[in-house]
Amino acid sequence: MISLKPKKRSLTLRGHRTSVSVEDRFWAAFRQIAADENLAINALAAKVDEGRPYEEGLASAIRDYVLQYYMRLSRSNDD
């Protein structure tokens, strides 16, 4: 069963272990994007981490990345 409650997920960014609390659906979508882009989940997380504003948490940045990714995909399918 998919939970709407965030769960702690472990990642390794630039050799350091960290964790983010992300809901099941966002995590599943993030993993799918990594697979679609032929990236390891840690590599995609590092990419998101490098591009996020300093004041934004990594979990929020991951959610935003997933949303923006699928919004771009939706717009490209409308063409």
OpenMM code with the backbone's topology and positions (N, CA, C; nanometers):
from openmm import Vec3, app, unit

residues = "MET ILE SER LEU LYS PRO LYS LYS ARG SER LEU THR LEU ARG GLY HIS ARG THR SER VAL SER VAL GLU ASP ARG PHE TRP ALA ALA PHE ARG GLN ILE ALA ALA ASP GLU ASN LEU ALA ILE ASN ALA LEU ALA ALA LYS VAL ASP GLU GLY ARG PRO TYR GLU GLU GLY LEU ALA SER ALA ILE ARG ASP TYR VAL LEU GLN TYR TYR MET ARG LEU SER ARG SER ASN ASP ASP".split()
positions = [
    Vec3(0.0833, -0.1185, 0.0000),
    Vec3(0.0000, 0.0000, 0.0000),
    Vec3(0.0879, 0.1250, 0.0000),
    Vec3(0.0537, 0.2200, -0.0837),
    Vec3(0.1292, 0.3445, -0.0920),
    Vec3(0.0859, 0.4363, 0.0212),
    Vec3(0.1853, 0.4881, 0.0921),
    Vec3(0.1597, 0.5765, 0.2046),
    Vec3(0.1754, 0.7222, 0.1614),
    Vec3(0.0921, 0.8077, 0.2165),
    Vec3(0.1035, 0.9511, 0.1916),
    Vec3(0.1975, 1.0165, 0.2918),
    Vec3(0.2403, 0.9402, 0.3890),
    Vec3(0.3314, 0.9908, 0.4910),
    Vec3(0.4754, 0.9781, 0.4420),
    Vec3(0.5552, 1.0837, 0.4577),
    Vec3(0.6956, 1.0731, 0.4159),
    Vec3(0.7694, 0.9629, 0.4911),
    Vec3(0.8596, 0.8957, 0.4190),
    Vec3(0.9452, 0.7932, 0.4790),
    Vec3(1.0899, 0.8350, 0.4589),
    Vec3(1.1723, 0.8005, 0.5547),
    Vec3(1.3147, 0.8324, 0.5444),
    Vec3(1.3806, 0.7397, 0.4426),
    Vec3(1.4536, 0.7985, 0.3499),
    Vec3(1.5253, 0.7252, 0.2446),
    Vec3(1.6731, 0.7597, 0.2551),
    Vec3(1.7581, 0.6625, 0.2367),
    Vec3(1.9028, 0.6838, 0.2457),
    Vec3(1.9626, 0.7072, 0.1080),
    Vec3(2.0557, 0.8007, 0.1019),
    Vec3(2.1277, 0.8327, -0.0202),
    Vec3(2.2746, 0.8541, 0.0118),
    Vec3(2.3575, 0.8454, -0.0890),
    Vec3(2.4983, 0.8813, -0.0761),
    Vec3(2.5267, 0.9924, -0.1761),
    Vec3(2.5644, 1.1084, -0.1230),
    Vec3(2.5953, 1.2236, -0.2065),
    Vec3(2.7421, 1.2584, -0.1911),
    Vec3(2.8149, 1.2488, -0.3023),
    Vec3(2.9572, 1.2799, -0.3021),
    Vec3(3.0312, 1.2090, -0.1883),
    Vec3(2.9986, 1.0811, -0.1697),
    Vec3(3.0671, 0.9983, -0.0715),
    Vec3(3.0160, 1.0071, 0.0706),
    Vec3(2.9138, 1.0881, 0.0951),
    Vec3(2.8598, 1.1036, 0.2301),
    Vec3(2.7165, 1.0533, 0.2356),
    Vec3(2.6876, 0.9744, 0.3381),
    Vec3(2.5514, 0.9236, 0.3571),
    Vec3(2.4625, 1.0351, 0.4097),
    Vec3(2.3421, 1.0407, 0.3566),
    Vec3(2.2422, 1.1354, 0.4035),
    Vec3(2.1058, 1.0700, 0.3880),
    Vec3(2.0043, 1.1331, 0.4410),
    Vec3(1.8699, 1.0793, 0.4243),
    Vec3(1.7736, 1.1933, 0.3942),
    Vec3(1.6667, 1.1575, 0.3265),
    Vec3(1.5583, 1.2509, 0.2967),
    Vec3(1.4277, 1.1829, 0.3321),
    Vec3(1.3306, 1.2605, 0.3716),
    Vec3(1.1973, 1.2073, 0.3998),
    Vec3(1.1059, 1.2462, 0.2847),
    Vec3(1.0659, 1.1445, 0.2071),
    Vec3(0.9863, 1.1661, 0.0863),
    Vec3(0.8748, 1.0620, 0.0815),
    Vec3(0.7589, 1.1037, 0.0340),
    Vec3(0.6443, 1.0146, 0.0205),
    Vec3(0.6720, 0.9060, -0.0841),
    Vec3(0.6033, 0.7912, -0.0672),
    Vec3(0.6215, 0.6770, -0.1572),
    Vec3(0.6070, 0.7148, -0.3047),
    Vec3(0.5041, 0.7918, -0.3386),
    Vec3(0.4792, 0.8248, -0.4794),
    Vec3(0.5905, 0.9105, -0.5378),
    Vec3(0.6381, 1.0077, -0.4616),
    Vec3(0.7481, 1.0899, -0.5113),
    Vec3(0.8749, 1.0071, -0.5249),
    Vec3(0.8988, 0.9178, -0.4296),
    Vec3(1.0189, 0.8352, -0.4365),
    Vec3(1.0127, 0.7405, -0.5567),
    Vec3(0.8971, 0.6797, -0.5791),
    Vec3(0.8803, 0.5898, -0.6940),
    Vec3(0.9008, 0.6661, -0.8250),
    Vec3(0.8460, 0.7871, -0.8330),
    Vec3(0.8623, 0.8684, -0.9536),
    Vec3(1.0081, 0.9091, -0.9713),
    Vec3(1.0759, 0.9439, -0.8625),
    Vec3(1.2165, 0.9822, -0.8687),
    Vec3(1.3019, 0.8659, -0.9167),
    Vec3(1.2730, 0.7463, -0.8666),
    Vec3(1.3460, 0.6273, -0.9109),
    Vec3(1.3192, 0.5987, -1.0589),
    Vec3(1.1954, 0.6204, -1.1030),
    Vec3(1.1618, 0.5984, -1.2435),
    Vec3(1.2345, 0.6982, -1.3334),
    Vec3(1.2409, 0.8231, -1.2903),
    Vec3(1.3141, 0.9238, -1.3668),
    Vec3(1.4608, 0.8835, -1.3784),
    Vec3(1.5197, 0.8396, -1.2679),
    Vec3(1.6600, 0.7952, -1.2709),
    Vec3(1.6768, 0.6828, -1.3721),
    Vec3(1.5854, 0.5875, -1.3713),
    Vec3(1.5930, 0.4766, -1.4667),
    Vec3(1.5763, 0.5270, -1.6103),
    Vec3(1.4799, 0.6163, -1.6317),
    Vec3(1.4562, 0.6713, -1.7654),
    Vec3(1.5774, 0.7486, -1.8169),
    Vec3(1.6480, 0.8141, -1.7269),
    Vec3(1.7644, 0.8946, -1.7629),
    Vec3(1.8941, 0.8125, -1.7571),
    Vec3(1.8808, 0.6835, -1.7263),
    Vec3(1.9955, 0.5930, -1.7168),
    Vec3(2.0982, 0.6420, -1.6143),
    Vec3(2.0459, 0.6861, -1.4988),
    Vec3(2.1300, 0.7352, -1.3894),
    Vec3(2.1050, 0.6519, -1.2646),
    Vec3(2.2069, 0.6368, -1.1835),
    Vec3(2.1874, 0.5785, -1.0508),
    Vec3(2.1086, 0.6793, -0.9672),
    Vec3(2.0313, 0.6299, -0.8744),
    Vec3(1.9496, 0.7177, -0.7902),
    Vec3(2.0363, 0.8198, -0.7166),
    Vec3(2.1552, 0.7776, -0.6712),
    Vec3(2.2447, 0.8711, -0.6021),
    Vec3(2.2975, 0.9783, -0.6965),
    Vec3(2.3207, 0.9435, -0.8221),
    Vec3(2.3676, 1.0421, -0.9199),
    Vec3(2.2596, 1.1456, -0.9480),
    Vec3(2.1357, 1.1014, -0.9607),
    Vec3(2.0259, 1.1961, -0.9831),
    Vec3(2.0069, 1.2845, -0.8603),
    Vec3(2.0156, 1.2254, -0.7420),
    Vec3(2.0022, 1.3045, -0.6192),
    Vec3(2.1134, 1.4089, -0.6096),
    Vec3(2.2345, 1.3736, -0.6499),
    Vec3(2.3462, 1.4690, -0.6484),
    Vec3(2.3196, 1.5824, -0.7465),
    Vec3(2.2643, 1.5500, -0.8623),
    Vec3(2.2299, 1.6520, -0.9619),
    Vec3(2.1268, 1.7490, -0.9047),
    Vec3(2.0245, 1.6951, -0.8399),
    Vec3(1.9213, 1.7789, -0.7789),
    Vec3(1.9822, 1.8629, -0.6668),
    Vec3(2.0667, 1.8006, -0.5862),
    Vec3(2.1299, 1.8701, -0.4742),
    Vec3(2.2135, 1.9882, -0.5226),
    Vec3(2.2882, 1.9690, -0.6298),
    Vec3(2.3736, 2.0758, -0.6831),
    Vec3(2.2924, 2.1924, -0.7379),
    Vec3(2.1722, 2.1656, -0.7865),
    Vec3(2.0919, 2.2701, -0.8482),
    Vec3(1.9930, 2.3394, -0.7566),
    Vec3(1.9862, 2.2949, -0.6328),
    Vec3(1.8834, 2.3517, -0.5448),
    Vec3(1.9328, 2.4787, -0.4768),
    Vec3(1.8394, 2.5710, -0.4490),
    Vec3(1.8764, 2.6886, -0.3697),
    Vec3(1.9208, 2.6462, -0.2292),
    Vec3(2.0136, 2.7178, -0.1724),
    Vec3(2.0697, 2.6843, -0.0417),
    Vec3(1.9616, 2.6656, 0.0653),
    Vec3(1.8599, 2.7513, 0.0636),
    Vec3(1.7582, 2.7480, 0.1691),
    Vec3(1.6534, 2.6381, 0.1494),
    Vec3(1.6556, 2.5716, 0.0362),
    Vec3(1.5595, 2.4655, 0.0087),
    Vec3(1.6165, 2.3315, 0.0512),
    Vec3(1.5390, 2.2537, 0.1250),
    Vec3(1.5829, 2.1213, 0.1669),
    Vec3(1.5876, 2.0250, 0.0495),
    Vec3(1.6670, 1.9205, 0.0643),
    Vec3(1.6822, 1.8231, -0.0433),
    Vec3(1.5507, 1.7515, -0.0736),
    Vec3(1.4743, 1.7169, 0.0283),
    Vec3(1.3463, 1.6481, 0.0048),
    Vec3(1.2528, 1.7359, -0.0781),
    Vec3(1.2452, 1.8632, -0.0449),
    Vec3(1.1617, 1.9563, -0.1225),
    Vec3(1.2139, 1.9692, -0.2642),
    Vec3(1.3448, 1.9730, -0.2798),
    Vec3(1.4050, 1.9837, -0.4125),
    Vec3(1.3733, 1.8600, -0.4964),
    Vec3(1.3736, 1.7427, -0.4353),
    Vec3(1.3391, 1.6193, -0.5069),
    Vec3(1.1938, 1.6236, -0.5509),
    Vec3(1.1035, 1.6644, -0.4623),
    Vec3(0.9624, 1.6746, -0.4991),
    Vec3(0.9440, 1.7714, -0.6157),
    Vec3(1.0102, 1.8872, -0.6080),
    Vec3(0.9996, 1.9872, -0.7138),
    Vec3(1.0572, 1.9332, -0.8447),
    Vec3(1.1683, 1.8623, -0.8385),
    Vec3(1.2301, 1.8054, -0.9578),
    Vec3(1.1334, 1.7077, -1.0257),
    Vec3(1.0712, 1.6213, -0.9462),
    Vec3(0.9750, 1.5245, -1.0007),
    Vec3(0.8591, 1.5984, -1.0672),
    Vec3(0.8051, 1.6969, -0.9991),
    Vec3(0.6926, 1.7728, -1.0544),
    Vec3(0.7320, 1.8422, -1.1838),
    Vec3(0.8459, 1.9101, -1.1850),
    Vec3(0.8906, 1.9819, -1.3043),
    Vec3(0.9191, 1.8849, -1.4205),
    Vec3(0.9772, 1.7704, -1.3887),
    Vec3(1.0067, 1.6695, -1.4906),
    Vec3(0.8786, 1.6256, -1.5618),
    Vec3(0.7761, 1.5923, -1.4852),
    Vec3(0.6531, 1.5442, -1.5457),
    Vec3(0.5721, 1.6567, -1.6096),
    Vec3(0.5863, 1.7786, -1.5612),
    Vec3(0.5214, 1.8920, -1.6273),
    Vec3(0.5838, 1.9152, -1.7651),
    Vec3(0.7191, 1.9084, -1.7737),
    Vec3(0.7864, 1.9223, -1.9035),
    Vec3(0.7452, 1.8092, -1.9974),
    Vec3(0.7389, 1.6888, -1.9447),
    Vec3(0.6983, 1.5737, -2.0250),
    Vec3(0.5563, 1.5911, -2.0786),
    Vec3(0.4681, 1.6396, -1.9936),
    Vec3(0.3301, 1.6614, -2.0332),
    Vec3(0.3210, 1.7670, -2.1427),
    Vec3(0.3981, 1.8764, -2.1276),
    Vec3(0.3963, 1.9818, -2.2297),
    Vec3(0.4511, 1.9300, -2.3630),
    Vec3(0.5551, 1.8478, -2.3575),
    Vec3(0.6128, 1.7968, -2.4823),
    Vec3(0.5174, 1.6983, -2.5504),
    Vec3(0.4349, 1.6309, -2.4728),
    Vec3(0.3367, 1.5389, -2.5313),
    Vec3(0.2185, 1.6138, -2.5905),
    Vec3(0.1977, 1.7398, -2.5476),
    Vec3(0.0877, 1.8207, -2.6023),
    Vec3(0.1199, 1.8750, -2.7408),
    Vec3(0.2494, 1.8783, -2.7749),
    Vec3(0.2907, 1.9342, -2.9047),
    Vec3(0.2588, 1.8441, -3.0196),
] * unit.nanometer
topology = app.Topology()
chain = topology.addChain("A")
for resn in residues:
    res = topology.addResidue(resn, chain)
    for name in ("N", "CA", "C"):
        topology.addAtom(name, app.Element.getBySymbol(name[0]), res)
